[in-house]
Amino acid sequence: MEASNQPSPVHLGQVEDLSLTRGDNPGSVDAHWHAIIEGNGYTVQTSTVAPDATGHAPWAFYSNSTKSSITIAGLTSGSNIWVHACANGSANSSGAYSDPAMLIVP
């Protein structure tokens, strides 16, 4: 068997314990979750529509983060925001998205 320089995909788990809190400014929300050690970053998606029982919603990419937290800004105060995140690994692998969290934007 030959050695390969190609990275092996790491099987990443689901992001857990995602929670949302009021941001420092109106129209912002802070999202934070437990870090996944094997990951090298996270993808964060948002929706203004509640996910159905299976987690499907019109999710929109918000940002990538190298930390297990992110501030989501530019939101409309008084609106609902749903957020979920997944861990990213080597060789374009990613884990399962977290359960969605919701907050009324301050």
Secondary structure, DSSP 8 states (H G I E B T S, - for coil): -----S------------EEEE-SSTT-EEEE----TT-SEEEEEEESS---TTS----EEEEEESSSEEEE-S--TT-EEEEEEEEE-STT-B------EEEE--
